Amino acid sequence: MYDTKIKDFSFKFYADNKKAEVSLNIEMSDEVYRNAYFEKIQSLENLWKEEIPGLIFNENFTLENGKIISKIWVEKMDVSLFNKNSWRDIFEFFVENMEKMEILFFEYEDYIKDI
């Protein structure tokens, strides 16, 4: 996975018994910085959605622990980490979408980092 070199700004994989997810999480505790980074990526939203259909943008996503982060993600429903028959679909989804996210970030890295 691509190292963004930005603290609390990372690509993540997630899977459970209902879905798989590839995301870019902006988890800075300083809301000003978190919002600034999110707005930079959101300004590229149309470009990103062309490459990754179904991409979701949420500036104020609440984690289970109550922490507010900004999150950009795509998900694949009706797969389960606990079902061996889903593993191939999950893996292919992860590889395809993480690669697209990393490439998009890399292409616009200088713009995104210019805060």
TANORWO-V253383 format. One record per residue. N is the residue number from 1. PSI is psi in whole degrees, 0 to 359 (* if undefined). BURIAL is 1 if it has 24 or more other ideal C-beta (glycine too) atoms within 12 Angstrom, else 0. Layout:
<<N | PSI | BURIAL> <N | PSI | BURIAL>>
This chain:
<<1 | 147 | 0> <2 | 131 | 0> <3 | 115 | 0> <4 | 340 | 1> <5 | 23 | 0> <6 | 123 | 1> <7 | 134 | 0> <8 | 33 | 0> <9 | 101 | 1> <10 | 156 | 1> <11 | 142 | 1> <12 | 151 | 1> <13 | 148 | 1> <14 | 140 | 1> <15 | 145 | 1> <16 | 206 | 0> <17 | 3 | 0> <18 | 334 | 0> <19 | 168 | 1> <20 | 152 | 1> <21 | 139 | 1> <22 | 129 | 1> <23 | 161 | 1> <24 | 114 | 1> <25 | 130 | 1> <26 | 103 | 1> <27 | 23 | 1> <28 | 138 | 0> <29 | 335 | 0> <30 | 108 | 0> <31 | 326 | 0> <32 | 312 | 0> <33 | 317 | 0> <34 | 312 | 1> <35 | 323 | 0> <36 | 315 | 0> <37 | 318 | 1> <38 | 316 | 1> <39 | 325 | 0> <40 | 312 | 1> <41 | 322 | 1> <42 | 329 | 1> <43 | 342 | 0> <44 | 11 | 1> <45 | 313 | 0> <46 | 319 | 0> <47 | 315 | 0> <48 | 320 | 1> <49 | 335 | 0> <50 | 320 | 0> <51 | 329 | 0> <52 | 84 | 1> <53 | 142 | 0> <54 | 5 | 0> <55 | 137 | 1> <56 | 134 | 0> <57 | 127 | 1> <58 | 111 | 0> <59 | 330 | 0> <60 | 71 | 0> <61 | 131 | 1> <62 | 121 | 0> <63 | 167 | 0> <64 | 330 | 0> <65 | 2 | 0> <66 | 352 | 0> <67 | 138 | 0> <68 | 127 | 0> <69 | 172 | 1> <70 | 140 | 1> <71 | 137 | 1> <72 | 124 | 1> <73 | 164 | 1> <74 | 144 | 1> <75 | 155 | 1> <76 | 117 | 1> <77 | 167 | 0> <78 | 35 | 0> <79 | 158 | 1> <80 | 130 | 0> <81 | 336 | 0> <82 | 2 | 0> <83 | 112 | 0> <84 | 330 | 0> <85 | 342 | 0> <86 | 345 | 1> <87 | 317 | 0> <88 | 316 | 0> <89 | 318 | 0> <90 | 312 | 1> <91 | 313 | 0> <92 | 320 | 0> <93 | 313 | 1> <94 | 309 | 1> <95 | 310 | 0> <96 | 311 | 0> <97 | 326 | 1> <98 | 318 | 1> <99 | 316 | 0> <100 | 316 | 1> <101 | 316 | 1> <102 | 318 | 1> <103 | 315 | 0> <104 | 316 | 1> <105 | 313 | 1> <106 | 318 | 0> <107 | 325 | 0> <108 | 18 | 1> <109 | 313 | 0> <110 | 319 | 0> <111 | 314 | 0> <112 | 319 | 1> <113 | 346 | 0> <114 | 76 | 0> <115 | * | 0>>
